[in-house]
């Protein structure tokens, strides 16, 4: 049983590493289209975006801006989104295994 679980975790880690290696170099350094500008501005000001407001995204974006002060706000939020996307791929892999 433990050998199977170890294989699942290795596959999950490999998936996260691969997706991160693909996503991070492709991160936009400026504001992408759509609602991104509004959501990034909301995170900078800690305001409320249009309904439903996305409070968890706003707080995580603000945290990423705080942790990466040398990057522009748009770049740090886009980097956060790519890392969260890689983590979601890892969760999906673990669930399927």
Phi, psi and omega in degrees: 000318182291328179293320178295317179294324178296319177297323177297317180291325177294317178296320178296314178297321177296318179297314179298316180296318181294313181295321176297318179296332178275318185287314189299316178294341182265006184293133176287140180268352179240185182283120175285177183283182179079217181275003186301317180300317179294318182290324177292318177297320178298320179292323179296321184264353188054046178263203179238126177281178178301157182305137013272002173095330179050061185294323180293317177299318180299315180291320178293322178295319178296320177297318179294325176293325180289320182283336181237067185290340182283342179267160175291157179303320181295318181294318181292322179291319178294324176294319177300317180297321179292321178291322176292326175295319177295321177295323178295323176296323177294319177296320178295318179298315180296322179294318181292322180293000000 
